[in-house]
């Protein structure tokens, strides 16, 4: 499945956030007695990753539930990182003596910020989401399929005519 251009930054940053969990776990929690994370942790991380990937896949396939699934994930992620800032935990986390841990936290904050940006973009798009199959997405001198004139603001999900 190819990721559309409008989702690439979101996918890259979110996957980097999930990948950053590996060195974070090894640095903080792994030991000779417990070399692997617990089943509960693996289940929860896998569940949230599946939630994200399902939303991305559904949006790229123009599924009617794509936007709600992806928005649900993004709102949850943005809210959890906003809570970190609101409670002041970010100050404590950034004073961690480990460069690795601080880097992982920064990747997480970036992921939360990107999630918030995509929530705004999806909301600004008026609930329209990605163009439906067969919907005209080129800009020319005639009216577009949605009835708007070619000079009207494009959806962030419409490809730019090349």
Order of alpha helices (4+ residues) and beta strands (2+ residues): alpha-alpha-alpha-alpha-alpha
